[in-house]
Amino acid sequence: AMDNRGFQQGSFSSFQNSSSDEDLMDIPATAMDFSMRDDVPPLDREVGEDKSYNGGGIGYSNRIMDFLEEPIPGVGTYDDFNTIDWVREKSRDRDRHREITNKSKESTWALIHSVSDAFSGWLLMLLIGLLSGSLAGLIDISAHWMTDLKEGICTGGFWFNHEHCCWNSDHVTFEERDKCPEWNSWSQLIISTDEGAFAYIVNYFMYVLWALLFAFLAVSLVKVFAPYACGSGIPEIKTILSGFIIRGYLGKWTLVIKTITLVLAVSSGLSLGKEGPLVHVACCCGNILCHCFNKYRKNEAKRREVLSAAAAAGVSVAFGAPIGGVLFSLEEVSYYFPLKTLWRSFFAALVAAFTLRSINPFGNSRLVLFYVEFHTPWHLFELVPFILLGIFGGLWGALFIRTNIAWCRKRKTTQLGKYPVIEVLVVTAITAILAFPNEYTRMSTSELISELFNDCGLLDSSKLCDYENRFNTSKGGELPDRPAGVGVYSAMWQLALTLILKIVITIFTFGMKIPSGLFIPSMAVGAIAGRLLGVGMEQLAYYHQEWTVFNSWCSQGADCITPGLYAMVGAAACLGGVTRMTVSLVVIMFELTGGLEYIVPLMAAAMTSKWVADALGREGIYDAHIRLNGYPFLEAKEEFAHKTLAMDVMKPRRNDPLLTVLTQDSMTVEDVETIISETTYSGFPVVVSRESQRLVGFVLRRDLIISIENARKKQDGVVSTSIIYFTEHSPPLPPYTPPTLKLRNILDLSPFTVTDLTPMEIVVDIFRKLGLRQCLVTHNGRLLGIITKKDVLKHIAQMANQDPDSILFN
């Protein structure tokens, strides 16, 4: 069990400054004793007529402090690295809503307040969409400019990237549309020439130097200002949406540093993407904006509904796919996703996509850099190569997850993890040195995917479109299948080398201490494999048109095979193999490309990829990183099929120390403070008496400490010998007795309980569906033990022959 160091001293200030790694309640417990007394006293002992009398002596207050009348700041909140109580949060929101509804009938102002409260959710979604869309546009524009900065600069205006620089030029020809006098490479600026070996070396050196500079700035900013800004953020967001508290992970500093370093990391040329981190950025926007509304600031469960919608907005601006964003949030990220959240997620994704479209960061009137439209129908026979791409995607996904997790585990358990800056610089140097000679690795990954998705037309000057007799066509802008030229063969070799480099370098890049997304690198691997297969199929159809599989549907000179479609299917297959997405993946892909008629090939590839990858390992990359980091996350997709019982998992076990409990009316302040100081548990069951062990309720450690400290400050006469009552009324006490302390208001009178013979399959389902922190175990109403979320996770790991001690917040 982990120590709760922030709570050890029992002071309220320790909650404000706590940075402990305390995870969940882990209460050791009691020996099983199934004996039951018949003369168990009632829960609330009867008292005389004067129910307010507490035996106050001379000079003492004769009133019990009632927190129903005087709510205390801090009670009902959660400390860092704790799980929220979903049931309590939902109950508090229903009470708040009921109160507002009742008051709305009393006055016009209360009615206006009720309407504004109902509308606040939609206003919040609007603000999240506007902010996340604006930040995504800023990131896209900045990353495009800084990526081109590695190769040169625009003398007509340094703020223009290569493409925009040549757009404004009056000297651009059709054949060399990417060359213009205004754009100067670094060799032209330094040695006034772009020809020769020395000019190549200068450009090579400047490319590597800029890459190292960008990577160094990114990792330094993350390390110094916001350690939570590294990685993709999706594993942590999944954990937070399941109810876990990680303070600062969605804070303003994390937002600022992640936005800046994401641009730097992408511009450095590392094999990573900005799409996953954009989900983190959007969730930061949602969390920060929640503080503007009391409804969401004071309720953790309601805030998580907002974060689910923000995740949808993040994917919407990352891919220009608002519907795919909503489905991604529902399928992959969210833990609790009611119908109301679905509507609001849709609205937030819509606003975010509209905002990004208004900014138009790519200058192509599209939401994404690689928007293409295919017009050639696919044939039933092509399902065979599409399924082959699905198999490749599943194999790549399983290989990547195993190797990346092994490398990340090595980073965590060796000296390597202590030198994040050196690691990032070394990987960046290797990537840049190997990338520059190959034009397909030198360009940004998004541009590479755009090139691979492209359906060759008459106006394309890419080597991938260098076919023989390319202008000999009678079909207007559409080109028939034709023999590959020198450029296509050269491109195939370069793409094969690019595929090898991307596969290897992505394994070592993902998980470093910089913002690093996985969507784009995975799509790039699949798009390269798909394009290679697509060109192979195209040439096969051209040279062997007489084969049975081709002559029935592909006539000579027809435009039968679309290599760009194979690239798109391959990208979907590899992304599905890594993340195990299905529905949202297919929707994102057809929103990306506009290829509505290609849903069936995408579905076939995505499902094949998932089946193959699941056969080699059940976890997707995000679930694997959640388990690697020991986050307390119960995966809803997995079934628990073991025949264990609650008594097999609960604490205490046989021969363990007794369960630490509080009694409802016989413990002094000193007794409770002693228990708090000597234990690290997050909460305590409250029983009628130690003899009966009859359950009354459950009280949280944090609420106890805050309440006692507040009472010592504000209630006269409360001393260490004051008795604490969790009952409705206190019994008469003799004179000169110190004032008592009534804490019934902080007691959870309806904790979830199961019997000792309840199957663990049911207990696991209860924890998943209700988001419980802990569950008490009883036998004939007598408290036996407790099962915490961590206990459930450890038991699941043990049943899967994994290390149960890995379930803790690292």
C-alpha positions in Angstrom: 0.0 0.0 0.0 1.2 3.5 -0.8 1.7 6.0 1.9 -0.4 9.1 2.0 2.3 11.5 3.1 0.3 14.6 2.5 -2.2 13.6 5.1 0.2 12.3 7.7 0.3 15.4 9.9 -3.5 15.8 9.8 -3.5 19.5 8.9 -5.8 21.3 6.5 -2.8 23.0 4.8 -1.4 19.6 3.9 -4.3 19.1 1.6 -3.6 22.3 -0.2 0.0 21.5 -0.7 -0.1 17.8 -0.9 1.7 16.1 -3.8 1.5 12.6 -2.5 1.2 9.6 -4.7 -1.6 8.2 -2.6 -3.7 6.2 -4.9 -6.9 4.7 -3.5 -8.0 3.4 -0.2 -6.2 0.4 0.9 -7.5 -0.5 4.3 -6.1 -3.5 6.0 -8.7 -5.3 7.8 -10.3 -7.7 10.2 -10.4 -11.4 11.1 -13.6 -13.0 9.9 -16.0 -13.6 12.8 -19.4 -14.7 11.8 -20.9 -14.7 15.3 -23.7 -12.2 15.7 -25.1 -10.7 18.9 -28.8 -10.5 19.2 -28.8 -7.4 21.5 -27.3 -5.0 18.9 -28.1 -1.5 20.0 -30.0 0.7 17.5 -28.1 2.9 15.0 -29.2 6.1 16.7 -29.6 5.6 20.4 -32.7 7.1 22.0 -32.2 10.2 24.1 -34.4 12.2 26.4 -36.6 15.1 25.5 -33.8 17.7 25.6 -32.1 16.4 22.4 -29.8 19.3 22.1 -28.2 18.9 25.5 -24.6 17.8 25.4 -23.7 18.1 29.1 -21.8 21.4 28.5 -20.1 22.5 31.6 -19.3 26.0 32.9 -17.7 28.2 30.3 -18.4 25.8 27.4 -20.7 26.1 24.5 -23.9 24.1 25.0 -24.4 23.6 21.2 -23.1 20.8 19.0 -21.5 22.1 15.9 -23.8 20.9 13.0 -22.2 21.0 9.6 -25.6 20.8 7.9 -26.0 24.4 9.1 -22.3 25.4 8.7 -20.8 23.8 5.6 -17.0 23.7 5.7 -14.8 24.6 2.8 -12.9 21.6 1.6 -15.3 18.9 2.8 -16.5 16.9 -0.1 -13.5 17.6 -2.3 -10.7 15.2 -3.3 -7.0 15.2 -2.9 -4.5 14.5 -5.6 -4.1 10.9 -6.9 -7.5 9.9 -5.5 -10.6 8.5 -7.2 -13.8 10.5 -7.1 -17.0 9.1 -5.6 -19.3 9.1 -8.7 -22.3 8.2 -6.7 -21.9 11.1 -4.2 -21.1 13.5 -7.1 -24.2 12.5 -9.0 -26.3 12.8 -5.8 -25.0 16.3 -5.1 -25.8 17.4 -8.6 -29.3 16.1 -8.3 -29.7 17.9 -5.0 -28.4 21.1 -6.6 -30.7 20.8 -9.6 -33.7 20.1 -7.4 -33.0 23.2 -5.3 -32.6 25.4 -8.3 -35.9 24.1 -9.8 -37.8 24.6 -6.6 -36.5 28.2 -6.2 -37.3 29.0 -9.8 -41.0 29.0 -8.9 -40.5 31.7 -6.2 -39.2 34.7 -8.2 -38.3 35.9 -11.7 -34.7 36.3 -10.8 -34.6 32.6 -9.6 -36.2 31.6 -12.9 -33.6 33.5 -14.9 -30.9 31.8 -12.8 -32.5 28.4 -13.5 -32.5 29.1 -17.3 -28.9 30.3 -17.3 -27.9 27.2 -15.3 -29.5 25.0 -17.9 -27.9 26.9 -20.8 -24.4 27.0 -19.2 -23.5 23.6 -20.5 -24.1 24.7 -24.1 -22.2 27.9 -23.6 -19.3 26.0 -22.2 -19.3 23.7 -25.2 -19.3 26.7 -27.5 -16.3 28.2 -25.7 -14.4 24.9 -25.8 -15.0 24.5 -29.5 -13.8 28.1 -30.2 -10.7 27.8 -28.0 -9.6 24.4 -29.1 -10.2 25.2 -32.8 -8.2 28.4 -32.5 -5.3 26.6 -30.8 -5.3 23.8 -33.4 -5.2 26.4 -36.2 -2.3 28.2 -34.5 -0.4 24.9 -34.0 -1.0 23.8 -37.6 0.2 27.1 -39.1 3.3 27.3 -36.7 4.3 23.7 -37.3 4.1 24.0 -41.1 6.3 27.2 -41.0 8.9 25.8 -38.6 9.1 22.5 -40.5 10.0 24.4 -43.7 12.4 26.6 -41.6 14.8 23.6 -41.5 15.3 23.8 -45.2 15.3 27.5 -45.9 13.5 30.8 -45.4 11.3 33.1 -47.5 13.2 36.4 -48.2 9.9 38.0 -49.3 8.6 37.6 -45.7 10.2 35.2 -43.2 6.7 34.4 -41.7 5.7 32.6 -45.0 6.3 28.9 -45.3 7.6 27.4 -48.5 4.2 26.9 -50.1 2.8 30.3 -49.3 6.1 32.0 -50.3 5.9 30.6 -53.8 2.1 31.3 -54.0 3.0 35.0 -53.8 5.7 34.7 -56.4 5.4 36.0 -59.9 8.2 33.8 -61.2 6.8 30.3 -60.6 6.5 27.9 -63.6 4.2 25.0 -63.8 7.0 22.5 -64.0 8.8 23.9 -61.0 5.9 25.2 -58.9 7.7 24.5 -55.7 10.7 26.6 -56.7 10.7 30.4 -56.6 13.3 33.1 -56.3 11.8 34.3 -53.0 12.5 31.0 -51.3 16.2 30.5 -50.4 17.7 27.4 -49.0 20.3 27.7 -46.3 23.1 27.0 -48.7 21.9 29.9 -51.0 21.9 32.2 -48.0 25.3 31.1 -46.6 27.4 30.3 -49.7 25.1 31.8 -52.4 24.7 28.6 -54.3 22.4 25.6 -54.3 24.6 23.4 -56.5 27.4 21.0 -55.6 28.4 18.8 -52.7 29.3 21.6 -50.3 25.9 23.2 -50.7 24.3 19.7 -50.0 26.5 19.4 -46.8 25.4 22.9 -45.7 21.8 22.1 -46.1 22.3 18.8 -44.4 24.0 20.4 -41.5 21.4 23.1 -41.1 18.6 20.5 -41.3 20.1 18.5 -38.4 20.9 21.6 -36.4 17.4 23.0 -36.6 15.9 19.6 -35.7 18.2 19.4 -32.6 17.4 23.0 -31.6 13.6 22.4 -31.8 13.9 19.1 -29.9 16.1 20.6 -27.2 13.7 23.5 -26.6 10.7 21.1 -26.5 12.2 18.7 -24.0 13.7 21.5 -21.9 10.4 23.4 -21.6 8.5 20.2 -20.7 11.1 19.2 -18.0 11.3 22.7 -16.4 7.8 24.0 -16.6 5.3 21.3 -17.2 6.3 17.6 -16.8 2.7 16.6 -17.5 3.0 18.0 -21.1 4.9 15.0 -22.4 3.5 12.1 -24.3 0.1 11.9 -26.1 -1.9 12.4 -23.0 -4.7 10.0 -24.0 -3.8 7.2 -21.5 -3.9 9.8 -18.7 -7.1 11.4 -20.0 -8.8 8.0 -20.1 -7.8 7.5 -16.5 -9.0 10.9 -15.4 -12.3 10.4 -17.2 -12.7 7.2 -15.2 -12.7 9.3 -12.0 -9.0 9.6 -11.1 -7.6 13.0 -9.9 -4.3 14.1 -11.3 -4.0 17.8 -10.4 -2.2 19.9 -12.8 -2.5 17.5 -15.7 -5.2 19.6 -17.3 -4.0 22.9 -15.9 -3.1 26.2 -17.6 0.7 25.6 -17.5 0.3 22.2 -19.1 -1.9 23.8 -21.8 0.6 26.6 -22.6 3.7 24.4 -22.6 2.0 21.6 -24.5 0.9 24.0 -27.2 4.4 25.4 -27.6 6.3 22.2 -27.3 3.9 20.3 -29.6 4.8 22.7 -32.4 8.5 22.3 -31.6 8.3 18.5 -31.5 6.5 18.1 -34.8 8.8 20.6 -36.4 11.9 18.7 -35.3 11.1 15.9 -37.8 10.7 13.2 -35.1 8.3 10.3 -36.0 5.4 11.6 -34.0 2.1 13.4 -34.7 0.1 16.2 -33.2 -3.3 14.6 -33.3 -3.2 12.7 -30.0 -1.7 15.7 -28.0 -4.5 17.9 -29.5 -7.0 15.8 -27.5 -5.0 16.7 -24.4 -4.9 20.4 -25.4 -8.7 20.4 -25.9 -9.3 18.7 -22.6 -7.0 21.3 -20.9 -9.2 24.0 -22.5 -12.3 22.2 -21.2 -11.0 21.9 -17.7 -9.9 25.5 -17.5 -13.2 26.8 -18.8 -15.1 24.7 -16.3 -13.8 27.0 -13.6 -16.0 29.8 -15.1 -19.1 27.9 -14.1 -20.1 26.8 -10.6 -22.0 23.9 -11.9 -18.9 22.3 -13.3 -16.2 23.8 -11.0 -17.7 22.2 -7.9 -18.7 18.8 -9.3 -16.1 16.4 -10.5 -18.5 14.0 -12.2 -20.1 16.9 -14.2 -16.6 18.1 -15.2 -15.8 14.7 -16.6 -18.8 15.0 -18.9 -17.3 18.2 -20.2 -13.9 16.6 -20.7 -15.5 13.8 -22.8 -17.0 16.5 -25.1 -13.6 18.3 -25.1 -11.9 15.0 -26.3 -14.4 14.9 -29.2 -13.5 18.5 -30.1 -9.8 17.6 -30.0 -10.2 14.8 -32.5 -12.4 17.0 -34.6 -9.7 19.6 -35.0 -7.0 17.0 -35.3 -8.5 15.2 -38.3 -11.2 17.6 -39.4 -13.6 14.8 -38.5 -16.3 16.1 -36.1 -18.4 12.9 -36.3 -15.4 10.7 -35.9 -14.4 12.8 -32.9 -17.6 12.1 -31.1 -17.4 8.4 -31.9 -13.7 8.4 -30.8 -14.7 9.9 -27.4 -17.5 7.4 -27.0 -15.5 4.3 -28.2 -12.0 4.9 -26.9 -11.7 7.6 -24.3 -14.9 8.2 -22.2 -15.8 6.1 -19.1 -19.3 7.7 -18.6 -21.1 8.9 -21.7 -24.8 9.7 -21.2 -27.0 10.8 -24.0 -26.8 14.4 -23.0 -23.0 14.3 -23.3 -23.4 12.8 -26.8 -25.3 15.9 -27.9 -22.9 18.3 -26.3 -19.9 16.5 -27.7 -21.4 16.8 -31.2 -22.0 20.5 -30.7 -18.4 21.1 -29.3 -16.9 19.1 -32.2 -19.0 21.1 -34.7 -17.9 24.4 -33.3 -14.3 23.3 -33.2 -14.4 22.1 -36.8 -16.1 25.3 -37.9 -13.5 27.5 -36.1 -10.6 25.5 -37.7 -12.3 25.8 -41.1 -12.6 29.6 -40.7 -8.9 29.8 -39.9 -8.1 27.6 -42.9 -4.5 26.7 -41.7 -3.6 24.6 -44.8 -4.8 27.1 -47.3 -6.8 24.5 -49.2 -10.3 25.2 -47.9 -10.2 21.9 -46.1 -10.0 20.9 -42.5 -7.0 18.5 -43.1 -3.8 18.6 -45.0 -4.4 15.4 -46.9 -8.0 15.7 -48.1 -8.4 13.7 -51.3 -11.3 12.4 -53.3 -11.3 9.1 -55.2 -13.7 8.6 -58.0 -12.9 5.1 -59.2 -15.1 2.3 -57.8 -13.5 -0.7 -56.2 -14.1 -4.3 -57.2 -15.0 -7.2 -55.0 -11.7 -9.0 -55.8 -9.8 -6.1 -54.2 -11.1 -7.1 -50.8 -8.2 -9.7 -50.9 -5.4 -7.1 -50.9 -7.4 -5.0 -48.5 -7.6 -7.9 -46.0 -3.9 -8.5 -46.5 -3.3 -4.8 -45.5 -5.5 -5.5 -42.5 -3.3 -8.5 -41.5 -0.2 -6.3 -41.9 -1.8 -3.6 -39.8 -2.6 -6.1 -37.0 0.9 -7.5 -37.1 2.5 -4.0 -37.0 0.2 -3.0 -34.2 1.1 -6.0 -32.0 4.8 -5.6 -32.8 4.8 -1.9 -32.0 2.9 -2.3 -28.7 5.2 -5.1 -27.4 8.4 -3.4 -28.5 7.4 0.1 -27.4 6.2 -1.1 -24.0 9.4 -3.1 -23.5 11.5 0.0 -24.3 9.3 2.3 -22.1 9.7 -0.2 -19.2 13.4 -0.2 -19.8 13.4 3.6 -19.7 11.5 3.5 -16.3 13.6 0.9 -14.7 17.1 1.9 -15.8 19.3 5.0 -15.7 18.0 5.9 -19.1 14.9 7.5 -17.6 17.1 10.0 -15.7 18.4 11.6 -18.8 15.3 12.6 -20.9 17.1 15.5 -22.6 20.0 13.4 -23.8 17.6 10.7 -25.0 15.5 13.1 -27.0 18.6 14.7 -28.6 20.1 11.3 -29.6 16.9 10.1 -31.1 16.4 13.4 -32.9 20.0 13.3 -34.3 19.6 9.8 -35.6 16.2 10.6 -37.1 17.5 13.8 -38.8 20.7 12.2 -40.1 18.8 9.2 -41.6 15.9 11.3 -42.8 17.6 14.0 -44.9 19.0 11.9 -47.8 15.5 10.5 -48.5 13.0 13.0 -49.7 10.1 11.0 -48.3 11.5 10.9 -44.8 12.7 14.5 -45.0 9.2 15.9 -45.6 6.8 16.1 -42.7 4.8 13.0 -42.0 1.5 14.8 -42.8 2.8 15.8 -46.2 4.1 12.3 -46.8 0.6 10.9 -46.1 -0.9 13.5 -48.4 1.5 12.4 -51.1 0.7 8.7 -50.6 -3.1 9.3 -50.6 -2.9 11.3 -53.8 -4.7 9.9 -56.8 -2.4 10.8 -59.7 -3.8 13.2 -62.3 -2.4 15.1 -65.3 -1.2 18.0 -63.1 0.8 15.9 -60.6 4.6 16.3 -60.8 5.4 13.7 -58.0 7.7 10.8 -58.7 4.9 8.5 -57.6 3.0 9.7 -60.7 5.9 9.3 -63.2 4.3 6.8 -65.5 5.2 6.1 -69.1 2.9 7.7 -71.7 1.3 9.7 -68.8 -0.1 12.3 -71.2 -1.4 9.8 -73.7 -5.0 9.6 -72.5 -8.4 10.3 -73.8 -10.1 10.4 -70.4 -9.6 14.1 -69.5 -8.2 14.5 -66.1 -8.4 10.8 -65.1 -5.4 8.6 -66.0 -5.8 4.9 -66.9 -3.5 2.2 -65.5 -0.2 2.5 -67.2 3.4 1.1 -67.0 5.5 2.6 -64.3 8.3 4.9 -65.2 11.7 5.4 -63.8 10.3 7.8 -61.2 7.8 5.3 -59.8 10.5 2.6 -59.4 12.8 5.1 -57.7 9.9 6.2 -55.4 9.2 2.5 -54.5 12.8 1.9 -53.3 12.7 5.2 -51.3 9.3 4.3 -49.8 10.6 0.9 -48.8 13.5 2.5 -46.9 11.1 5.0 -45.4 8.9 2.2 -44.2 11.8 0.5 -42.4 12.9 3.8 -40.8 9.4 4.7 -39.7 8.8 1.3 -38.2 12.0 1.3 -36.2 12.3 4.9 -35.1 8.6 5.3 -34.0 9.1 2.5 -31.4 11.8 4.6 -29.7 10.1 8.0 -30.2 6.7 7.3 -28.6 6.9 7.8 -24.9 9.8 10.3 -24.7 9.5 13.4 -22.6 8.0 15.5 -25.3 4.5 15.8 -26.8 4.2 12.8 -29.1 1.1 11.5 -30.9 0.8 8.1 -32.5 -1.9 8.6 -35.0 0.1 10.1 -37.8 3.2 7.8 -37.6 0.9 4.8 -37.5 -1.0 6.1 -40.5 2.3 6.8 -42.3 3.5 3.2 -41.9 0.2 1.8 -43.2 0.0 4.4 -46.1 3.5 3.4 -47.3 2.7 -0.3 -47.2 -0.6 0.4 -48.9 0.9 2.5 -51.6 3.5 -0.1 -52.3 0.9 -2.8 -52.6 -1.4 -0.5 -54.7 1.3 0.2 -57.2 2.1 -3.5 -57.4 -1.6 -4.3 -58.0 -1.8 -1.6 -60.6 1.2 -3.0 -62.5 -0.1 -6.5 -62.2 -3.4 -5.4 -63.7 -1.6 -3.7 -66.6 0.8 -6.4 -67.6 -1.5 -9.4 -66.9 -4.9 -8.1 -68.0 -5.7 -11.5 -69.4 -5.8 -13.1 -65.9 -9.2 -14.2 -64.9 -9.2 -12.0 -61.8 -8.7 -8.9 -64.0 -10.3 -9.5 -67.4 -13.8 -9.7 -65.9 -13.8 -6.1 -64.6 -10.6 -4.4 -65.8 -10.5 -3.6 -69.5 -7.3 -2.6 -71.3 -6.4 1.0 -70.7 -9.1 1.4 -68.0 -8.5 3.1 -64.7 -9.0 0.0 -62.5 -6.7 0.2 -59.6 -6.3 3.3 -57.4 -3.0 3.1 -55.4 -4.1 6.0 -53.2 -7.0 4.0 -52.0 -4.7 1.2 -50.9 -2.7 3.8 -49.0 -5.8 5.0 -47.3 -6.9 1.4 -46.4 -3.4 0.6 -45.2 -3.3 3.7 -43.0 -6.6 2.7 -41.4 -5.4 -0.9 -40.8 -2.2 0.2 -39.1 -3.9 2.8 -36.9 -6.5 0.2 -36.0 -3.9 -2.3 -35.1 -2.2 0.1 -32.7 -5.2 1.7 -31.1 -7.8 -1.2 -31.6 -10.4 1.4 -32.8 -13.1 0.2 -35.2 -16.2 2.3 -35.7 -14.6 5.7 -35.0 -11.6 4.8 -37.1 -13.6 4.1 -40.2 -15.6 7.3 -39.8 -12.5 9.4 -39.3 -10.9 7.9 -42.4 -13.8 8.6 -44.7 -14.2 12.1 -43.2 -10.5 12.6 -43.9 -10.7 11.6 -47.6 -14.3 12.1 -48.6 -14.4 8.5 -49.8 -17.9 7.5 -48.7 -18.0 4.6 -51.2 -15.0 3.0 -49.7 -16.5 2.3 -46.3 -16.6 -1.5 -46.9 -12.9 -1.8 -47.7 -12.1 0.4 -44.6 -14.3 -1.8 -42.4 -12.8 -5.0 -43.7 -9.3 -3.8 -43.1 -10.1 -2.3 -39.7 -11.8 -5.5 -38.4 -9.1 -7.8 -39.8 -6.5 -5.6 -38.2 -8.2 -5.8 -34.8 -8.7 -9.5 -35.0 -5.1 -10.2 -35.9 -3.8 -7.8 -33.3 -6.1 -9.1 -30.6 -5.0 -12.6 -31.3 -1.4 -11.5 -30.5 -2.3 -9.3 -27.5 -5.6 -8.0 -26.1 -4.4 -4.5 -25.2 -4.3 -1.4 -27.4 -1.4 1.0 -27.0 -3.2 3.3 -24.7 -4.4 0.5 -22.4 -0.9 -0.9 -22.4 0.6 2.4 -21.3 -2.1 2.7 -18.6 -1.0 -0.7 -17.2 2.7 0.2 -17.6 2.2 3.4 -15.5 0.0 1.6 -13.0 -3.0 3.9 -13.3 -6.1 2.7 -11.5 -8.2 2.1 -14.6 -10.9 -0.6 -14.9 -11.2 -1.5 -18.6 -14.9 -1.9 -19.5 -14.2 -3.9 -22.6 -12.7 -6.9 -20.8 -14.7 -9.7 -19.2 -13.9 -11.1 -15.8 -14.6 -14.8 -16.0 -13.0 -16.2 -12.8 -15.0 -18.0 -10.1 -13.7 -16.1 -7.1 -15.8 -14.5 -4.3 -15.7 -11.2 -2.5 -14.3 -12.8 0.6 -11.2 -13.9 -1.5 -10.3 -10.3 -2.4 -11.4 -8.3 0.6 -9.1 -7.0 3.3 -8.4 -8.1 5.9 -7.4 -11.6 5.1 -7.2 -14.3 7.7 -4.4 -13.7 10.3 -4.3 -10.0 9.2 -4.7 -7.2 11.8 -8.2 -6.1 12.5 -10.1 -3.8 10.2 -9.5 -0.1 11.3 -12.9 1.3 12.1 -14.5 4.2 13.9 -17.4 3.8 16.3 -20.4 6.1 16.0 -20.5 7.5 19.6 -17.6 6.4 21.7 -14.4 7.8 20.2 -12.7 11.0 21.3 -11.0 13.6 19.0 -7.7 12.3 20.2 -8.6 8.7 19.3 -9.6 9.7 15.8 -6.5 11.9 15.3 -4.3 9.0 16.5 -5.8 6.7 13.9 -5.3 9.3 11.2 -1.7 9.9 12.1 -0.9 6.2 12.4 -2.5 5.0 9.2 -2.5 6.1 5.5 -6.0 5.0 4.6 -8.3 7.2 2.6 -11.4 6.4 4.6 -12.8 4.5 7.5 -16.0 2.4 8.0 -18.1 3.6 11.0 -19.8 0.9 13.1 -22.2 0.9 16.1 -19.5 -0.6 18.3 -16.4 -2.7 18.0 -18.3 -5.7 19.6 -21.2 -5.6 17.2 -19.4 -4.5 14.1 -22.8 -3.4 12.7 -22.2 -1.0 9.9 -23.4 2.6 10.1 -21.6 4.3 7.2 -18.3 5.4 5.8 -16.3 8.6 6.3 -13.4 9.9 4.2 -10.1 10.7 5.8 -9.9 14.1 4.1 -13.3 15.1 5.4 -12.4 14.0 8.9 -9.2 16.0 9.1 -10.8 19.2 7.7 -13.8 18.9 9.9 -11.8 18.4 13.1 -9.3 21.1 12.4 -12.2 23.5 11.5 -14.0 22.6 14.8 -10.8 23.3 16.8 -10.6 26.7 15.3 -14.3 27.8 15.3 -16.0 25.9 18.1 -15.2 26.9 21.7 -14.1 24.2 24.0 -13.3 21.4 21.6 -10.4 19.5 23.0 -8.7 16.1 22.6 -11.1 14.5 25.0 -14.2 15.7 23.2 -16.4 12.8 21.9 -17.2 12.6 18.2 -20.7 11.6 17.3 -21.8 10.2 14.0 -25.4 9.9 15.3 -28.4 12.1 14.7 -28.7 13.0 18.4 -26.1 12.9 21.2 -27.0 11.3 24.6 -27.0 13.4 27.8 -23.5 13.8 29.3 -22.4 14.6 32.8 -21.5 18.2 33.7 -18.1 19.6 33.0 -17.8 17.3 30.0 -16.0 19.0 27.1 -18.4 19.9 24.2 -18.9 17.1 21.7 -18.4 17.2 18.0 -21.1 16.1 15.7 -19.9 14.8 12.3 -22.9 13.0 11.0 -23.1 15.3 8.0 -19.7 14.1 6.6 -20.8 10.4 7.0 -21.9 8.5 4.0 -24.9 6.7 5.3 -25.4 4.5 2.2 -22.0 3.0 1.3 -22.1 0.2 -1.2 -22.0 -3.2 0.4 -21.9 -6.7 -0.8 -22.0 -10.0 1.1 -18.9 -12.1 1.5 -20.3 -14.7 -0.9 -20.9 -12.3 -3.8 -19.1 -13.5 -7.0 -16.2 -11.2 -7.9 -17.6 -11.1 -11.5 -20.6 -9.1 -10.1 -18.3 -7.0 -7.8 -16.1 -6.0 -10.8 -19.2 -5.0 -12.8 -20.4 -2.9 -9.9 -17.0 -1.1 -9.7 -17.0 -0.5 -13.5 -20.5 0.7 -14.0 -20.9 2.8 -10.8 -17.3 4.0 -10.7 -16.9 3.0 -7.0 -13.9 3.9 -4.9 -14.5 1.1 -2.4 -17.1 -1.5 -1.4 -17.7 -2.8 2.1 -18.2 -6.6 2.7 -20.7 -7.8 5.2 -22.1 -11.0 6.6 -25.6 -10.9 8.1 -25.2 -7.1 8.4 -21.9 -7.5 10.3 -18.9 -5.7 8.7 -16.2 -8.1 7.7 -13.9 -6.1 5.4 -13.4 -3.8 2.5 -12.6 -4.1 -1.2 -11.1 -1.0 -2.9 -10.6 -0.3 -6.6 -7.0 -1.1 -6.2 -7.8 -4.5 -4.7 -10.0 -5.2 -7.7 -7.2 -4.2 -10.1 -4.7 -6.3 -8.3 -7.0 -9.3 -8.3 -7.6 -9.0 -12.0 -3.8 -8.8 -12.6 -3.2 -11.8 -10.4 -5.9 -13.8 -12.2 -4.1 -12.8 -15.5 -0.8 -14.1 -14.2 0.6 -10.5 -14.0 2.4 -8.7 -11.2 -0.3 -7.4 -8.9 2.1 -5.0 -7.2 2.3 -3.1 -10.5 -1.1 -1.6 -9.8 -0.1 1.7 -8.2 0.4 5.2 -9.4 4.0 5.4 -10.5 
